[in-house]
Amino acid sequence: MDYISRLISKRLFVNAYQIIDEYLQKSVVIHDVNLRLLKPCISQLTKAKVEYYYDRYIEKDRFYLIPELFASDTVTIPKNLTSVREYRFMSTYAYILYNAIGLLFVECCQPLIEELDFRRKGIYVYCPTRFRSENSSWIAKNDYRSEYSMFNQRFEDSVVSGDVVLGLDISDYFGTMKHSILSKILLRYAKDSILSKNNVNRESVSLIEFYFRSLMDHETSIPQGKKNFLSDYLGNLYLLPLDIKVSHLTQSEVLDFKAMTRYVDDIFLVFTPLVGTSKKRIHRELLRIEQRLSSFILEELGLKTNANKVERQIVSTKKTRLALIERIKKRVSPAEEKPNETAQSAMQKRFESFREVIGKFQFQETNSFDLVLLKPEREALKDVFDGRFVSYLFKSEVKNNLLTILSRIDIELTADYINLLIPLFFAERKGKQPFEKPLSEKLRGALPFFDKRAIHVLSMAIADQSKVEKYYQIVGKIADCIDNDDYGKYVFVNMAKFVDASFDPIRKTPTLYVNKEYNVFNRIVNEFMERKPVHGLSVFEEERTYIRFLQQLFKLDLRENAAVLQQLKYYVNGLIRGEYHVAFNYFHNAFHEICKVAFRMDDHCTIKDIINRLHKSSLLAGMEEEMLLVKFYDRRNFNIISHPSQKGAPAVMVGVQELEYYAESILSLLVKILKNMAIKQSA
């Protein structure tokens, strides 16, 4: 049996922890709520503790028996006015494991990528996170501003008057990446010597696919977050096949491929048309190229381009070129003053644009409503990152003008842009924060906190932990509302100790202990509230029969029969995926394997043989347990995935209630069997 440790070495696992820890130590303000909650726990970890955890839980796949050590909780964050984007929250060791998986891709693929001269072919790729090797470890450098500035500059340098530009947009990029294709990329775009060194081959990559499926509940998507270095890397790596093939896919008699500039999934291609080619011919050929690219992206990568967001442009004049560049690039640094403007007049114009955009965050007395900020308006908001501009806002007349506008806004409408507005709200001069007052007043008012947008605004407001206490009264008043939201419950936990020092947000799980949503949430809560890592089993669920079973199981040396751990691993996987009929059979298999080991029975043993051995060992309490076992084995044979029928009667799929009944009862019996085994081993 192969374990994930065959691919994820202790060195990579520790390296992943060190990358996360270094980032958290350097960060004062953390906008990622998941990382914010993990920081106290991670700060208490040491290399020795991480190595101990690896030896005990990663080495033999024991972590797969405990959902919160590998699974993720789905959290929806507001996007635009009413839609949402999906994030995944993980506990400390689950987060480290995901990053270690990502580092395996870095370790295998990066050396080959670094030796390929893409720029010679006119291919320029940028990504917010870069990795470099140093003393057998990987160092992550996250510099969004620098990378995006280079992306902007490279695109600008690539386009001249007369060129043709094609911009592609991929729908739900991170949400539709296929795990099987990630595995193929890992195998194809790495040196054979490095793959061999890391035990990566066509068989072992199935371990990675199983891990991703367990993490995400399905065969597509990787986690997104405000800061997720390895997701950045995987997102960039996934389009490597396009980088390799793009010059071939764009071959044309009239359009000569000149360059492709890519920032993760933002893709822009530049062509030089054959002299004398009509615009009609150019448009026809450009669509043909676009169709080939879209087909490749779908057939080879399983992704879809968004036809409604494609950029097709013949750059006929300098004016067209400048307009195109302005439309595409995003500003990542303060605006430059024009040469013919005084500093004062330039600042006044910037403020007028800024003030106008801020004023849009309010409902109108109109028959229809929408809030769409155009690109220049979004760029105007970024002036809050310019210290000179912020100083200008503190001028008495300007400040009062802005405060009047802020007092009128509807705060929930700012959710999609709150990361740009928070620096304004908390701008400080001489110990005073005048623009914070409108924010706190809005949040203390009659704001409907069942609204996910309002929860997000609150979350961003408390990202700087020094500001948390200002909002504890707000949280106390709306606790019941936000605690029932998949995102709000984490925001609430983040402030729980400010609300009530004795508050315990731990939630009791349903009858089945293995419940991904509850397990992951409770683990994160425990780590945040206690400020210390818990190695392995959940301390707040020890009364659970499943936990007592694992405690006994982990005391024994079952290495001689890896099948037990394998069956339990698939049992848990079936549970978290809601495939209870599948989980039931794996649970049955685990019971059967444990009995074979405990009583030294062969593969042909029957339920009668097992009952006889249990009686001889005085492990059956009475006829109730004997009857339970007979029915347990019969139900397995009458489960639809075992046999389609029994004596002419169509089989019935095992449901969650049946599984709960059998699991709780059989686990109690297994605890007795394992205790008996422990006594024999110690004798």
C-alpha positions in Angstrom: 0.0 0.0 0.0 1.3 3.5 -0.9 1.1 6.4 1.5 1.1 10.1 0.8 4.5 10.2 2.6 6.0 8.4 -0.4 5.6 11.7 -2.3 5.5 14.3 0.6 8.8 14.0 2.5 9.3 15.3 6.0 11.5 17.9 4.5 8.8 19.2 2.2 6.2 19.2 5.0 8.5 21.2 7.3 9.4 23.5 4.4 5.6 24.2 3.9 5.2 25.1 7.5 8.2 27.4 7.4 6.9 29.3 4.4 3.5 29.9 6.1 5.1 30.8 9.4 7.5 33.3 7.8 4.6 35.1 6.0 2.5 35.3 9.2 5.4 36.6 11.3 6.0 39.5 8.8 2.3 40.4 8.4 0.6 42.9 10.8 -2.7 43.0 8.9 -4.0 39.7 7.6 -7.1 40.0 5.3 -7.4 36.2 4.9 -9.8 35.2 7.7 -8.6 31.6 7.7 -5.0 32.5 8.2 -6.0 35.1 10.8 -7.5 32.3 12.9 -4.6 30.0 12.3 -1.9 32.5 13.2 -2.0 32.0 17.0 -1.6 28.3 16.6 1.1 28.4 13.9 3.1 30.8 16.0 3.3 28.2 18.7 4.6 25.5 16.4 8.2 24.5 16.1 10.1 22.4 13.6 10.3 19.6 16.1 6.5 19.6 16.7 5.8 19.6 13.0 8.2 16.7 12.5 6.5 14.8 15.3 3.1 15.3 13.7 4.5 14.1 10.4 5.9 10.9 11.9 2.7 10.1 13.8 0.0 11.1 11.2 1.4 11.7 7.7 3.9 8.8 7.6 1.2 6.1 7.4 -1.8 8.1 6.2 -3.4 8.2 9.7 -4.5 11.8 9.0 -7.1 10.5 6.6 -9.0 9.0 9.5 -9.5 12.5 11.0 -11.4 14.8 8.6 -10.1 18.1 10.1 -6.5 17.1 9.3 -7.1 17.0 5.5 -10.6 18.3 4.6 -11.8 21.9 4.1 -14.9 23.8 5.0 -16.7 25.6 2.2 -17.1 29.3 2.8 -18.7 31.7 0.4 -17.4 35.3 0.2 -19.5 38.1 -1.5 -18.7 39.0 -5.0 -20.2 41.9 -6.9 -23.6 42.9 -5.7 -25.3 39.5 -5.0 -23.0 36.7 -6.2 -20.4 34.8 -4.2 -17.0 33.2 -4.6 -16.0 30.0 -2.9 -13.1 29.8 -0.5 -11.9 26.8 1.5 -11.0 27.1 5.2 -8.6 24.5 6.7 -7.2 23.8 10.1 -3.5 24.3 10.8 -2.1 20.9 9.8 -4.5 20.6 6.9 -3.3 23.9 5.6 0.4 22.9 6.0 -0.4 19.6 4.1 -2.0 21.4 1.2 1.0 23.7 0.9 3.3 20.7 1.1 1.4 19.1 -1.8 1.9 22.3 -3.7 5.6 22.3 -2.9 5.9 18.9 -4.5 4.8 20.5 -7.8 7.4 23.3 -7.3 10.1 20.8 -6.5 9.4 18.7 -9.6 8.4 21.3 -12.2 10.4 24.4 -11.4 13.9 23.2 -12.3 12.7 22.3 -15.9 10.7 25.5 -16.3 13.7 27.6 -15.3 15.8 26.1 -18.1 13.2 26.8 -20.8 13.7 30.2 -22.6 10.1 31.2 -23.1 11.0 34.9 -23.7 13.0 33.9 -26.8 9.6 32.7 -28.2 7.8 35.9 -27.1 6.1 34.3 -24.2 6.1 36.3 -20.9 4.5 34.8 -17.8 3.9 36.6 -14.5 2.6 35.3 -11.2 2.1 36.9 -7.7 4.3 34.3 -6.0 7.7 33.1 -7.1 9.7 30.3 -5.6 13.5 29.9 -5.4 15.6 27.1 -4.0 18.0 27.9 -1.2 19.9 25.3 0.9 17.6 22.4 -0.1 14.5 24.5 0.9 12.1 26.5 -1.1 11.6 30.3 -0.4 8.4 31.9 -1.4 8.3 35.6 -2.5 4.9 37.1 -2.9 5.0 40.5 -4.7 1.8 41.2 -6.5 2.6 44.8 -7.2 6.0 44.1 -8.8 4.7 41.2 -10.9 1.7 43.0 -12.1 3.7 46.1 -12.9 6.0 44.0 -15.0 3.0 42.4 -16.7 1.6 45.9 -17.5 4.9 47.1 -18.8 5.6 44.0 -20.9 2.2 44.2 -22.6 2.7 47.9 -23.3 6.1 47.3 -24.8 4.8 44.4 -26.9 2.1 46.4 -28.7 2.8 49.0 -31.4 0.5 50.7 -33.9 -0.5 48.2 -36.6 -0.5 45.2 -34.3 -3.5 43.0 -33.6 -4.4 42.0 -30.0 -6.4 39.0 -28.7 -7.3 38.9 -25.0 -8.8 35.7 -23.5 -10.9 35.3 -20.3 -11.3 31.9 -18.7 -14.5 31.3 -16.8 -14.2 30.2 -13.2 -10.5 29.4 -13.6 -9.6 28.1 -10.2 -13.0 26.4 -9.7 -12.7 24.3 -12.9 -9.1 23.2 -12.8 -9.0 19.4 -13.0 -6.9 17.4 -10.6 -6.2 14.7 -13.1 -4.8 17.3 -15.5 -2.6 18.7 -12.7 -1.2 15.2 -12.3 -0.5 15.0 -16.0 1.3 18.3 -15.9 3.4 17.1 -13.0 4.5 14.1 -14.9 5.0 15.8 -18.2 6.7 19.0 -17.2 9.4 17.7 -14.9 12.8 16.0 -15.4 12.6 12.3 -15.1 15.5 12.3 -12.6 13.6 14.6 -10.3 10.4 12.7 -10.6 12.3 9.5 -9.7 13.9 11.2 -6.8 10.5 12.2 -5.5 8.9 8.8 -6.3 6.5 10.5 -8.7 5.2 8.2 -11.5 1.9 7.2 -13.2 0.9 5.1 -10.3 1.8 7.3 -7.4 0.1 10.4 -8.8 -3.2 8.7 -7.9 -2.3 9.6 -4.3 -2.3 13.3 -5.2 -5.6 13.0 -7.0 -7.2 11.2 -4.0 -5.9 13.9 -1.8 -7.3 16.7 -3.9 -10.7 14.9 -4.2 -10.8 14.5 -0.4 -9.9 18.1 0.1 -12.3 19.6 -2.4 -15.1 16.9 -2.4 -15.0 16.6 -6.2 -12.5 16.2 -9.1 -12.1 19.9 -9.9 -10.9 23.1 -8.3 -8.2 24.1 -5.9 -8.5 26.3 -2.8 -8.6 30.1 -3.1 -7.7 32.6 -0.4 -6.5 36.1 0.0 -3.0 34.7 0.5 -2.4 31.2 -0.9 1.1 31.0 -2.3 0.8 27.4 -3.6 -2.6 28.1 -5.2 -0.8 30.9 -7.0 1.8 28.5 -8.2 -0.6 25.8 -9.3 -2.8 28.3 -11.0 0.2 29.6 -13.0 1.5 26.1 -13.7 -1.9 24.8 -15.0 -1.6 26.9 -18.2 2.0 25.8 -18.9 0.8 23.5 -21.7 -0.7 26.6 -23.4 2.7 28.5 -23.0 4.4 25.5 -24.7 1.9 25.2 -27.6 0.8 28.8 -28.2 3.1 29.6 -31.1 2.0 26.4 -32.9 -1.7 27.0 -32.2 -1.5 30.6 -33.6 0.1 29.8 -36.9 -1.4 31.8 -39.7 -0.7 33.0 -43.2 -1.6 36.6 -42.4 -1.1 37.0 -38.7 2.4 36.5 -37.4 2.6 35.6 -33.7 4.6 38.2 -31.9 4.1 37.8 -28.1 1.9 36.4 -25.4 1.8 38.1 -22.1 0.1 36.2 -19.3 -0.6 37.0 -15.6 -1.9 33.7 -14.3 -5.1 33.4 -16.3 -5.1 36.9 -17.8 -4.0 36.2 -21.3 -3.1 38.6 -24.1 -1.7 37.7 -27.5 -0.1 40.1 -30.0 0.1 39.6 -33.7 1.7 41.4 -36.6 -0.5 41.3 -39.7 0.9 40.8 -43.2 1.3 44.1 -44.9 -1.7 44.9 -47.0 -4.1 42.5 -45.3 -7.6 43.9 -45.1 -9.3 44.3 -41.7 -12.0 41.9 -42.9 -9.4 39.2 -43.4 -7.7 40.0 -40.1 -11.0 39.6 -38.2 -11.7 36.3 -39.9 -8.2 34.9 -39.2 -8.3 36.2 -35.6 -11.5 34.3 -35.0 -10.0 31.1 -36.4 -7.0 31.5 -34.1 -9.3 32.2 -31.1 -11.3 29.1 -32.0 -8.2 26.9 -32.0 -7.0 28.3 -28.7 -10.4 27.9 -27.1 -10.6 24.3 -28.3 -7.1 23.5 -26.9 -8.0 25.1 -23.6 -11.2 23.0 -23.4 -9.9 19.7 -24.7 -6.5 19.7 -23.1 -7.1 21.6 -19.9 -10.9 21.2 -19.3 -11.4 25.0 -19.2 -13.8 27.2 -21.0 -13.1 30.7 -22.3 -15.8 33.4 -21.8 -16.8 34.5 -25.3 -18.4 37.6 -23.9 -15.2 38.9 -22.4 -12.8 38.3 -25.3 -10.7 41.4 -26.4 -10.2 41.6 -30.1 -8.5 44.8 -31.3 -6.7 46.0 -34.4 -4.3 48.7 -33.1 -4.7 51.0 -36.1 -3.4 54.2 -34.5 -1.4 55.5 -31.5 -4.6 56.7 -29.9 -6.1 53.2 -30.2 -3.0 51.7 -28.7 -3.1 54.1 -25.7 -6.8 53.4 -25.2 -6.2 49.7 -25.3 -3.4 49.8 -22.8 -5.4 52.0 -20.4 -8.3 49.6 -20.7 -6.3 46.5 -19.9 -3.8 47.4 -17.3 -4.5 47.8 -13.6 -2.7 50.5 -11.6 -0.6 49.1 -8.8 1.1 52.3 -7.8 0.1 55.9 -7.2 -1.0 57.9 -10.2 1.6 60.1 -11.8 1.1 63.9 -12.0 0.9 65.3 -15.5 3.8 67.6 -16.4 1.6 70.6 -17.2 -0.3 70.4 -13.9 0.7 71.8 -10.5 0.8 69.4 -7.6 -2.1 71.2 -6.0 -4.3 71.1 -9.1 -3.5 67.4 -9.8 -4.3 66.5 -6.3 -7.6 68.4 -6.5 -8.6 66.6 -9.6 -7.7 63.2 -8.1 -9.8 64.1 -5.1 -12.8 65.1 -7.2 -12.6 61.7 -9.0 -12.2 59.9 -5.7 -15.1 61.7 -4.1 -17.4 61.0 -7.1 -16.7 57.3 -6.9 -17.3 57.1 -3.1 -20.6 58.8 -3.7 -21.8 55.9 -5.9 -22.0 53.6 -2.9 -25.6 54.4 -2.1 -29.0 53.3 -3.2 -31.0 55.6 -5.4 -34.6 56.6 -5.7 -34.8 55.1 -9.2 -36.9 52.3 -10.8 -33.8 50.1 -11.4 -30.5 49.8 -9.6 -27.0 48.5 -10.4 -23.6 49.4 -9.2 -20.8 48.9 -11.7 -17.6 50.8 -11.3 -15.8 51.3 -14.6 -12.1 50.7 -14.7 -11.1 54.4 -14.3 -13.3 54.6 -11.2 -11.8 51.4 -9.7 -8.4 52.9 -10.3 -9.4 56.1 -8.7 -10.0 54.3 -5.4 -6.4 53.1 -5.3 -5.3 56.6 -4.5 -5.8 55.6 -0.9 -2.4 53.8 -1.1 -0.6 57.1 -1.9 0.6 58.8 1.2 0.6 62.2 -0.4 -3.1 61.8 -1.4 -4.1 60.6 2.1 -2.3 63.6 3.6 -4.3 65.8 1.3 -7.6 64.2 2.6 -6.7 65.5 6.1 -6.9 69.2 5.0 -9.9 70.6 6.9 -12.1 71.5 4.0 -11.3 68.3 2.1 -11.9 66.2 5.2 -15.3 67.7 6.0 -16.3 67.3 2.4 -15.4 63.7 2.4 -17.0 63.0 5.7 -20.3 64.4 4.4 -20.2 61.9 1.5 -19.2 59.0 3.7 -22.1 59.7 6.0 -24.5 59.0 3.1 -23.1 55.8 1.8 -24.8 52.4 2.2 -22.0 50.3 3.7 -23.1 46.9 2.3 -22.6 48.3 -1.2 -18.9 48.7 -0.5 -18.3 44.9 0.1 -16.6 44.3 -3.3 -14.3 47.2 -2.9 -13.8 47.2 0.9 -10.1 46.2 0.6 -9.6 49.6 -1.2 -11.7 51.5 1.3 -10.3 50.1 4.6 -7.1 52.2 4.2 -9.4 55.3 4.0 -11.5 54.4 7.0 -8.5 53.8 9.2 -6.2 56.5 7.8 -4.6 58.2 10.8 -2.9 61.5 11.5 -1.8 62.6 15.0 -3.6 59.7 16.6 -7.0 60.5 15.1 -9.0 58.5 12.6 -11.8 60.8 11.4 -12.9 58.6 8.6 -13.5 55.6 10.8 -16.5 57.1 12.5 -18.9 56.7 9.5 -17.8 53.0 9.2 -18.5 52.2 12.9 -21.7 54.1 12.9 -23.0 52.3 9.8 -22.0 49.0 11.4 -23.7 49.8 14.7 -26.9 50.9 12.9 -29.8 48.9 11.5 -27.6 47.0 9.1 -29.0 43.6 8.2 -26.3 41.2 9.3 -27.9 38.3 7.6 -26.4 40.0 4.6 -23.1 38.3 3.6 -21.8 41.6 2.2 -22.1 43.3 5.6 -20.3 40.4 7.3 -17.5 40.8 4.8 -17.2 44.5 5.6 -17.0 43.7 9.3 -14.4 41.0 8.6 -12.1 43.4 6.7 -12.6 46.1 9.4 -11.2 43.8 12.0 -8.3 42.5 9.9 -6.0 44.7 11.8 -6.2 43.0 15.3 -5.5 46.2 17.1 -8.9 47.5 15.8 -10.9 44.4 16.9 -12.0 45.8 20.3 -13.7 48.8 18.7 -16.3 46.5 17.2 -17.0 44.0 20.0 -20.3 45.6 20.8 -21.5 45.2 17.2 -20.6 41.5 17.2 -22.4 41.0 20.5 -25.6 42.5 19.1 -25.7 40.5 15.9 -24.1 37.2 17.1 -27.1 35.0 16.4 -27.3 36.3 12.8 -23.7 36.0 11.7 -23.1 32.8 13.6 -25.5 31.0 11.3 -23.6 32.1 8.1 -20.9 29.9 6.7 -18.6 32.9 6.6 -20.0 34.9 9.5 -19.3 32.0 12.0 -15.6 32.4 11.4 -15.7 36.2 11.7 -17.6 35.7 15.0 -15.0 33.3 16.3 -12.3 35.9 15.4 -13.9 38.3 17.9 -15.5 35.8 20.4 -13.1 36.6 23.3 -13.9 40.3 23.0 -17.6 39.6 23.2 -17.5 37.1 26.1 -14.3 35.7 27.6 -16.3 32.6 28.6 -17.9 32.0 25.3 -17.4 28.6 23.8 -18.2 28.5 20.1 -17.4 24.7 19.7 -20.3 23.0 18.0 -21.4 19.5 18.9 -21.3 17.3 15.8 -24.1 15.2 14.6 -24.4 11.5 15.6 -21.7 10.5 13.1 -18.5 12.1 14.4 -17.1 12.3 10.9 -18.8 15.4 9.5 -16.5 17.6 7.5 -18.3 21.0 8.2 -18.4 20.5 11.9 -14.9 18.8 12.2 -13.0 21.5 10.3 -14.8 24.4 12.0 -14.4 23.0 15.5 -10.7 22.3 14.9 -10.0 25.9 13.7 -12.0 27.2 16.7 -10.1 25.1 19.1 -6.7 26.1 17.7 -7.6 29.8 17.7 -9.2 29.9 21.2 -6.5 27.8 22.9 -3.6 29.3 21.0 -1.9 26.0 20.7 -1.7 23.1 18.2 -3.5 19.9 18.9 -1.5 16.9 17.6 -4.0 14.5 16.0 -7.2 13.7 17.8 -9.7 16.4 18.7 -9.5 17.1 22.4 -13.1 18.4 22.5 -14.7 15.2 21.2 -13.0 12.5 23.2 -16.4 11.2 24.4 -17.2 10.2 20.9 -17.0 6.5 20.2 -15.1 7.1 17.0 -12.4 9.0 18.8 -12.1 6.3 21.5 -11.8 3.8 18.7 -9.0 5.8 17.0 -7.2 6.2 20.4 -7.2 2.4 20.8 -6.2 1.8 17.2 -3.3 4.2 17.3 -1.9 2.4 20.3 -1.5 -0.8 18.4 1.1 -1.8 15.8 -1.1 -2.6 12.8 1.7 -2.1 10.2 1.5 -5.8 9.4 -2.0 -5.2 8.0 -2.2 -1.9 6.2 -5.6 -2.9 4.8 -7.2 -1.8 8.1 -6.0 1.8 7.7 -6.8 1.7 4.0 -10.4 0.7 4.5 -10.9 3.3 7.3 -9.4 5.9 5.0 -12.0 5.2 2.3 -14.7 4.9 4.9 -14.0 8.5 6.0 -13.7 9.7 2.4 -17.2 8.2 1.7 -18.6 10.0 4.7 -17.4 13.4 3.9 -18.5 13.0 0.3 -22.0 12.0 1.4 -21.7 8.6 -0.2 -23.0 6.7 2.8 -23.6 3.4 0.9 -20.0 3.4 -0.1 -18.8 4.3 3.4 -20.9 1.5 4.9 -19.0 -1.2 2.8 -15.6 0.2 3.7 -16.6 0.3 7.3 -17.7 -3.3 7.1 -14.4 -4.2 5.4 -12.4 -2.4 8.2 -14.3 -4.4 10.8 -13.6 -7.6 9.0 -9.9 -6.9 8.6 -9.5 -6.0 12.3 -11.2 -9.2 13.3 -8.8 -11.2 11.0 -5.8 -9.5 12.7 -7.2 -9.8 16.2 -8.1 -13.5 16.0 -5.5 -14.5 13.4 -8.0 -15.7 10.9 -7.6 -16.3 7.2 -9.3 -14.7 4.2 -12.1 -17.2 4.2 -13.4 -16.5 7.7 -17.2 -16.0 8.0 -19.4 -14.1 10.4 -20.0 -17.3 12.3 -16.2 -17.8 12.7 -15.9 -14.2 14.0 -18.9 -14.6 16.5 -17.3 -17.8 17.8 -14.0 -16.1 18.4 -15.7 -13.1 20.1 -17.5 -15.5 22.4 -14.3 -17.4 23.3 -12.7 -14.0 24.2 -15.7 -13.0 26.2 -16.1 -9.8 24.1 -19.8 -10.2 23.2 -22.1 -8.8 25.9 -25.1 -10.9 24.9 -27.5 -11.9 22.1 -28.1 -8.2 21.2 -24.5 -7.8 19.9 -24.6 -11.2 18.2 -27.8 -10.3 16.4 -26.3 -6.9 15.5 -23.3 -8.6 13.8 -25.5 -11.0 11.8 -27.6 -8.2 10.6 -24.5 -6.1 9.9 -23.1 -8.7 7.5 -26.4 -9.3 5.9 -26.9 -5.6 5.3 -23.6 -5.4 3.6 -24.7 -8.1 1.2 -28.0 -6.3 0.6 -26.3 -3.0 -0.1 -26.8 -2.0 -3.7 -23.0 -1.6 -4.4 -22.4 -5.1 -3.1 -25.1 -7.1 -4.9 -27.9 -5.9 -7.1 -30.3 -8.3 -5.5 -30.7 -11.0 -2.9 -33.0 -14.0 -3.5 -34.8 -12.0 -6.1 -35.4 -8.9 -4.0 -33.6 -5.7 -5.4 -30.9 -4.4 -3.1 -31.4 -1.2 -1.2 -28.8 1.6 -0.8 -27.6 2.1 2.8 -28.6 5.6 4.0 -27.1 7.9 6.6 -29.5 6.8 9.5 -28.6 3.1 9.0 -24.9 3.9 8.8 -25.2 6.0 12.0 -26.9 3.1 13.8 -24.4 0.4 12.7 -21.3 2.6 13.0 -22.0 3.6 16.6 -22.8 0.1 17.7 -20.0 -1.7 15.8 -17.4 0.9 16.9 -18.2 0.2 20.6 -17.5 -3.5 19.9 -14.3 -2.6 18.0 -13.1 -0.6 21.0 -13.4 -3.8 23.1 -11.6 -5.9 20.5 -8.7 -3.4 20.2 -8.3 -3.2 24.0 -8.1 -7.0 24.1 -5.5 -6.9 21.4 -3.5 -4.3 23.4 -3.5 -6.5 26.5 -2.3 -9.5 24.4 0.5 -7.4 22.8 1.7 -6.1 26.2 1.6 -9.6 27.8 
